[in-house]
């Protein structure tokens, strides 16, 4: 399969108050999705996964905050990769908040241990 992620191509797309998620692939023990952040509210809940999660920013900037203050907040830019360790609570949103430009990132993670 071939997808143009900036064109929001995917097998299916889910919209929520915290962004859009495009499902790209599930198989061979992994899942890949793109996430679009534009005009969304900041999620009040912390996201925590049981497995490692790879996050790659494709467009815009993404601010990642961590519940555990051992980790510093980061502002990710295109081509930055975050290797999110298992059981790490975080939330991510478009940065700066005032920008009209959407942020798109790719998330890849194992399917057999996802929370």
Secondary structure, DSSP 8 states (H G I E B T S, - for coil): ----GGGT--SEEEEETTEEEEEEEEETTEEEEEEEESS----SS-B--SS-EEEEEEES-EEEEESSTTS--EEE-TT-EEEE-TT--EEEEESSTT--S-EEEEEEEESSS--
